[in-house]
Amino acid sequence: MSQKKQYRYSTGETIEADAEDLKRLLRENQEYLDNYLELYSSLEDDKYVARGNGFCDRKFSDDFIEGQIAKYRARVKELEEWLEE
């Protein structure tokens, strides 16, 4: 069993995780990033309607979607770096 270690995202959020936890979090965060990128690339009229990919049926602004993409890109990068340690 791996020993858990504390990690801090650039957003300030801390987690306690071992290598398996980091791998799981990386997969989950990459999936969120992929969903937001797909959503962003398929939208019209500067308003985004979520589809059946885990998002609720409401409209999102450009700023919201771009913010989520930036957040999940940063998390994926940080998780990848932590796994390389």
Backbone as a chain_set.jsonl record, in Angstrom:
{"seq": "MSQKKQYRYSTGETIEADAEDLKRLLRENQEYLDNYLELYSSLEDDKYVARGNGFCDRKFSDDFIEGQIAKYRARVKELEEWLEE", "coords": {"N": [[0.838, -1.187, 0.0], [0.608, 2.144, -0.901], [2.012, 5.106, 0.468], [0.184, 7.948, 1.422], [0.348, 11.338, 0.349], [0.5, 14.888, 0.77], [-0.778, 17.253, -1.524], [-0.864, 20.345, -3.312], [-2.972, 22.122, -5.341], [-2.592, 24.687, -7.856], [-4.662, 26.412, -7.495], [-5.0, 26.507, -4.826], [-6.397, 24.565, -3.49], [-6.103, 21.635, -1.539], [-5.058, 18.217, -1.59], [-4.947, 14.833, -0.437], [-3.122, 12.152, -1.419], [-2.177, 9.033, -2.987], [-0.113, 7.306, -5.437], [-1.953, 5.819, -7.001], [-4.343, 7.186, -6.505], [-3.663, 9.646, -7.668], [-3.435, 8.894, -10.363], [-6.099, 8.168, -10.898], [-7.384, 10.632, -10.428], [-6.154, 12.125, -12.428], [-7.192, 10.873, -14.756], [-9.945, 11.489, -14.394], [-9.921, 14.338, -14.356], [-8.867, 14.847, -16.888], [-10.93, 13.865, -18.423], [-12.987, 15.69, -17.744], [-11.798, 18.015, -18.804], [-11.671, 17.284, -21.544], [-14.444, 17.11, -22.06], [-15.245, 19.808, -21.685], [-13.705, 21.028, -23.697], [-14.824, 19.818, -25.973], [-17.438, 20.75, -25.744], [-16.986, 23.514, -25.981], [-15.988, 23.678, -28.587], [-18.176, 23.091, -30.155], [-20.161, 24.978, -30.065], [-22.58, 27.608, -30.598], [-23.499, 31.019, -31.399], [-22.37, 32.394, -29.197], [-23.384, 31.331, -26.865], [-23.692, 28.52, -24.817], [-25.04, 25.368, -24.799], [-25.422, 22.718, -22.707], [-24.978, 19.231, -23.309], [-25.798, 15.719, -23.349], [-23.463, 14.878, -21.832], [-22.765, 14.749, -19.197], [-23.06, 17.291, -18.266], [-25.319, 19.778, -17.041], [-28.511, 20.932, -18.376], [-28.198, 23.903, -19.253], [-27.318, 27.279, -20.094], [-24.047, 28.468, -20.79], [-21.559, 30.974, -20.339], [-18.98, 32.368, -22.485], [-16.77, 33.108, -20.928], [-17.083, 31.489, -18.654], [-16.813, 28.842, -19.692], [-14.218, 29.023, -20.832], [-12.781, 29.544, -18.503], [-13.151, 27.146, -17.081], [-11.854, 25.368, -18.803], [-9.217, 26.334, -18.605], [-8.767, 25.861, -15.876], [-8.966, 23.012, -15.687], [-6.962, 22.256, -17.478], [-4.704, 23.18, -16.108], [-4.88, 21.59, -13.797], [-4.592, 18.997, -14.871], [-1.979, 19.187, -15.851], [-0.557, 19.636, -13.447], [-1.142, 17.258, -12.037], [0.068, 15.373, -13.738], [2.755, 16.159, -13.426], [3.115, 15.622, -10.691], [2.871, 12.853, -10.71], [5.196, 12.162, -11.993], [7.15, 12.583, -10.133]], "CA": [[0.0, 0.0, 0.0], [1.389, 3.375, -1.022], [1.775, 6.131, 1.468], [-0.437, 9.153, 0.871], [1.127, 12.558, 0.487], [-0.317, 16.085, 0.531], [-0.493, 18.027, -2.733], [-1.631, 21.593, -3.386], [-3.191, 22.663, -6.682], [-2.294, 26.117, -7.981], [-5.849, 27.138, -7.033], [-4.97, 26.529, -3.37], [-7.045, 23.361, -2.98], [-5.159, 20.581, -1.199], [-5.545, 16.845, -1.599], [-4.048, 13.82, 0.089], [-3.24, 11.102, -2.421], [-1.038, 8.19, -3.353], [0.036, 7.231, -6.894], [-3.204, 5.344, -7.608], [-5.287, 8.308, -6.43], [-3.258, 10.633, -8.669], [-3.806, 8.361, -11.676], [-7.562, 8.277, -11.012], [-7.698, 12.061, -10.557], [-5.706, 12.541, -13.754], [-8.203, 10.405, -15.714], [-11.177, 12.256, -14.193], [-9.72, 15.725, -14.777], [-8.702, 14.838, -18.339], [-12.28, 13.697, -18.969], [-13.653, 16.99, -17.615], [-11.185, 18.905, -19.796], [-12.148, 16.859, -22.861], [-15.854, 17.502, -22.177], [-15.332, 21.26, -21.891], [-13.169, 21.337, -25.026], [-15.846, 19.406, -26.945], [-18.537, 21.697, -25.601], [-16.53, 24.806, -26.506], [-15.792, 23.613, -30.042], [-19.411, 22.813, -30.877], [-21.18, 25.936, -29.652], [-22.963, 28.68, -31.522], [-24.132, 32.237, -30.88], [-21.759, 32.793, -27.93], [-24.076, 30.695, -25.738], [-23.406, 27.098, -24.867], [-26.032, 24.507, -24.173], [-24.817, 21.433, -22.377], [-25.671, 18.069, -23.846], [-25.766, 14.542, -22.496], [-22.1, 14.442, -21.507], [-22.52, 14.984, -17.784], [-23.355, 18.674, -17.921], [-26.757, 20.044, -16.96], [-29.075, 21.675, -19.508], [-28.269, 25.348, -19.061], [-26.39, 27.993, -20.97], [-22.818, 28.922, -20.164], [-20.899, 32.063, -21.043], [-17.618, 32.115, -22.97], [-15.842, 33.238, -19.809], [-17.206, 30.317, -17.796], [-16.219, 27.693, -20.38], [-12.773, 29.246, -20.923], [-12.255, 29.386, -17.148], [-13.13, 25.72, -16.763], [-10.794, 24.767, -19.61], [-7.939, 26.726, -17.987], [-8.669, 25.164, -14.585], [-8.686, 21.59, -15.873], [-5.624, 22.13, -18.093], [-3.721, 23.345, -15.03], [-4.938, 20.407, -12.933], [-3.998, 17.867, -15.59], [-0.524, 19.412, -15.865], [-0.041, 19.428, -12.096], [-1.224, 15.828, -11.733], [1.12, 14.702, -14.511], [4.029, 16.474, -12.789], [3.187, 14.899, -9.42], [3.083, 11.437, -11.002], [6.584, 11.991, -12.42], [8.047, 12.733, -8.965]], "C": [[0.881, 1.248, 0.0], [1.028, 4.359, 0.086], [1.199, 7.37, 0.799], [0.389, 10.374, 1.234], [0.191, 13.737, 0.218], [0.18, 16.816, -0.708], [-1.372, 19.27, -2.715], [-1.711, 22.031, -4.845], [-2.849, 24.153, -6.689], [-3.469, 26.983, -7.537], [-5.913, 27.234, -5.51], [-5.62, 25.307, -2.738], [-5.989, 22.296, -2.693], [-5.85, 19.224, -1.249], [-4.51, 15.966, -0.93], [-4.217, 12.609, -0.814], [-1.978, 10.268, -2.513], [-1.016, 8.107, -4.879], [-1.254, 6.783, -7.581], [-4.271, 6.44, -7.594], [-4.96, 9.343, -7.501], [-3.621, 10.176, -10.074], [-5.304, 8.487, -11.918], [-7.966, 9.728, -11.218], [-7.281, 12.593, -11.924], [-6.729, 12.123, -14.814], [-9.475, 11.245, -15.614], [-11.03, 13.689, -14.705], [-9.515, 15.831, -16.275], [-10.065, 14.686, -19.016], [-13.075, 15.003, -18.878], [-13.119, 17.967, -18.662], [-11.678, 18.563, -21.192], [-13.602, 17.262, -23.085], [-16.001, 18.995, -22.435], [-14.78, 21.667, -23.249], [-14.161, 20.964, -26.118], [-17.007, 20.389, -26.935], [-18.179, 23.027, -26.253], [-16.442, 24.793, -28.029], [-17.086, 23.45, -30.822], [-20.514, 23.832, -30.599], [-21.392, 27.051, -30.664], [-23.482, 29.885, -30.745], [-23.615, 32.68, -29.511], [-22.493, 32.289, -26.703], [-23.917, 29.201, -25.889], [-24.474, 26.319, -24.122], [-25.384, 23.151, -23.943], [-25.672, 20.303, -22.928], [-25.516, 16.893, -22.887], [-24.379, 14.033, -22.199], [-21.753, 14.746, -20.048], [-22.77, 16.401, -17.333], [-24.866, 18.869, -17.863], [-27.21, 20.88, -18.16], [-29.257, 23.143, -19.133], [-27.229, 25.992, -19.952], [-25.199, 28.505, -20.162], [-22.22, 30.048, -20.993], [-19.523, 31.614, -21.533], [-16.637, 32.118, -21.799], [-15.878, 32.015, -18.904], [-16.507, 29.115, -18.425], [-14.694, 27.846, -20.454], [-12.108, 29.096, -19.556], [-12.148, 27.932, -16.735], [-12.026, 25.005, -17.542], [-9.431, 25.086, -18.992], [-7.718, 25.979, -16.676], [-8.28, 23.702, -14.786], [-7.374, 21.345, -16.605], [-4.547, 22.219, -17.014], [-3.701, 22.115, -14.131], [-4.3, 19.201, -13.597], [-2.478, 17.997, -15.58], [0.086, 19.136, -14.493], [-0.054, 17.944, -11.727], [-0.162, 15.036, -12.481], [2.489, 14.933, -13.871], [4.184, 15.702, -11.479], [3.444, 13.417, -9.657], [4.526, 11.154, -11.444], [7.574, 12.06, -11.269], [8.499, 11.388, -8.445]], "O": [[1.792, 1.374, 0.818], [-0.108, 4.417, 0.559], [1.666, 7.79, -0.26], [1.036, 10.429, 2.28], [-0.804, 13.588, -0.49], [1.382, 16.978, -0.917], [-2.479, 19.257, -2.176], [-0.698, 22.276, -5.5], [-2.823, 24.795, -5.639], [-3.289, 28.163, -7.235], [-6.758, 27.94, -4.96], [-5.407, 25.044, -1.555], [-5.087, 22.077, -3.501], [-7.047, 19.099, -0.991], [-3.332, 16.317, -0.867], [-5.325, 12.094, -0.964], [-0.879, 10.711, -2.177], [-1.814, 8.768, -5.544], [-1.608, 7.314, -8.633], [-5.014, 6.6, -8.563], [-5.858, 9.86, -8.166], [-4.066, 10.982, -10.892], [-5.732, 8.867, -13.007], [-8.793, 10.028, -12.079], [-7.98, 13.42, -12.51], [-7.094, 12.925, -15.673], [-10.023, 11.666, -16.633], [-11.908, 14.195, -15.403], [-9.946, 16.811, -16.883], [-10.325, 15.3, -20.052], [-13.761, 15.378, -19.829], [-13.89, 18.66, -19.325], [-12.064, 19.455, -21.947], [-13.96, 17.708, -24.175], [-16.78, 19.409, -23.293], [-15.329, 22.562, -23.892], [-14.326, 21.707, -27.086], [-17.495, 20.805, -27.986], [-18.982, 23.598, -26.991], [-16.781, 25.779, -28.683], [-17.097, 23.651, -32.036], [-21.683, 23.565, -30.874], [-20.515, 27.384, -31.461], [-23.856, 29.773, -29.578], [-24.362, 33.285, -28.743], [-22.248, 32.777, -25.599], [-24.004, 28.679, -27.0], [-24.765, 26.59, -22.957], [-24.868, 22.525, -24.869], [-26.897, 20.395, -23.005], [-25.139, 17.08, -21.73], [-24.143, 12.83, -22.31], [-20.591, 14.971, -19.712], [-22.7, 16.692, -16.138], [-25.607, 18.186, -18.571], [-26.388, 21.462, -18.867], [-30.347, 23.564, -18.744], [-26.36, 25.313, -20.5], [-25.336, 28.918, -19.01], [-22.363, 30.067, -22.215], [-18.975, 30.618, -21.062], [-15.781, 31.24, -21.693], [-14.837, 31.553, -18.437], [-15.705, 28.447, -17.773], [-13.963, 26.898, -20.168], [-10.994, 28.579, -19.462], [-11.168, 27.528, -16.11], [-11.343, 24.137, -16.999], [-8.585, 24.2, -18.87], [-6.61, 25.518, -16.399], [-7.364, 23.207, -14.128], [-6.731, 20.321, -16.375], [-3.599, 21.434, -17.004], [-2.631, 21.646, -13.743], [-3.551, 18.462, -12.959], [-1.771, 17.021, -15.328], [1.123, 18.479, -14.389], [0.917, 17.434, -11.168], [0.444, 14.125, -11.917], [3.295, 14.007, -13.782], [5.263, 15.186, -11.188], [4.164, 12.787, -8.882], [5.017, 10.036, -11.287], [8.721, 11.637, -11.414], [9.253, 11.323, -7.473]]}, "num_chains": 1, "name": "protein.A"}
